[in-house]
Amino acid sequence: MKTAIHTGKKEITIKESPVPRPGDGEYLVKIKACAICGSDTWWADEPKPNSPVHGHESAGVIEKAGSNT
C-alpha cells in the first residue's frame, strides 16, 4: 500500500509499505480521499526517528475487520 512518510523539512515522500492486518477491535480502511488538517504543522519540521505514517482527515471503505469489532 502507498504511505505518506515525512522524510525531510517540508518534504513528504510516497512509499510502498506492507498492508497491516487489523488487530483486536481494529479495522483496515482503504482510503479514498484525504485532506490536510490545521493541526498538521509537523511537516515544516525535521522528521523524528520512527515517525508514524501521517494522515487523520480521511474517508474510505472498510476492507477487513479484526475480532471483537
Buried (B, 14 or more C-beta within 10 A) or exposed (E): EEBBBBEEEEEBEEEEEEEEEBEEEBEBBEEEEBEEEEEEEEBEEEBEEEEEEBBEEEEEEEEBEEEEE
